[in-house]
Amino acid sequence: MGTRITVLYFASLRDAAGRAAEPVETDAADLRGLYAEVQARHALPFPARQLRVAVDGEFSRWDDAPRDGSEVAFIPPVSGG
């Protein structure tokens, strides 16, 4: 049985995924692997190296393991003016 989390998508990732959030069950060993899974599922446009990742509202490292019941947010680069 995998780890159950909620994935949150922001900005252009939300547009590409067609949703702001979704429940995911994953066997990924780390957050990079989790992103690879959802990137493939939704054809997300950014490689992980261009994103920030947060778990339960705190910025995290890509090599951290997903924790059951957590919210994982993938945050794309933003530009402003």
Secondary structure, DSSP 8 states (H G I E B T S, - for coil): --EEEEEEE-HHHHHHHTSSEEEEEE--SSHHHHHHHHHHHHT-SS-GGG-EEEETTEE--TTS---TT-EEEEE------
